[in-house]
Amino acid sequence: MFSNIDGKLKGLAIALCTLGIVVSITYGYFVGQLDVGLGIIYAAVGSFISWVISALVYGLGELIAKTGTTNRQLDDIKDLLTPPPTVDPNRNWQPNTDDFLVPTKYDKNDQFFRNGD
């Protein structure tokens, strides 16, 4: 539902513009049966308002698309500029967890490391 929202907004903008212009011209035609000048005004103003609203919705879709592209490019730049993690071989590293036992030093005489001998 929310994937490709930029494309959906652009499609909605085109549909709004098309539908708005058709409805405005149709309404202007029927109003024009009573008063020609008023019918032309309704058709012109309604079409213009439909175009402006659809341009704003399309612009929002374009803004979302450009923001996503910029975000992906910034992530790529961040990955290039972030140095790889370094491990000090002299440091005895242990994961920060209490779920399992990790020995701090290897001792071949320790019962923990024996293979059943």
Residue pairs with C-beta under 8 A, 6 or more apart in sequence:
5 61
5 64
6 61
6 62
6 64
6 65
6 68
7 61
7 65
8 61
9 57
9 58
9 60
9 61
9 64
10 58
10 61
10 62
12 57
12 61
13 54
13 55
13 57
13 58
13 61
14 54
14 58
16 50
16 53
16 54
16 57
17 50
17 51
17 53
17 54
17 55
19 50
20 46
20 47
20 49
20 50
20 51
20 53
20 54
21 46
21 47
21 50
21 51
23 46
23 50
24 42
24 43
24 45
24 46
24 47
24 49
24 50
25 43
25 46
25 47
27 42
27 43
27 46
28 39
28 40
28 41
28 42
28 43
28 44
28 46
29 39
29 43
30 39
31 38
31 39
31 42
32 38
32 39
32 40
32 42
32 43
33 39
87 93
92 104
92 105
94 102
94 104
95 102
101 112
103 110
103 112
103 113
106 113
107 113
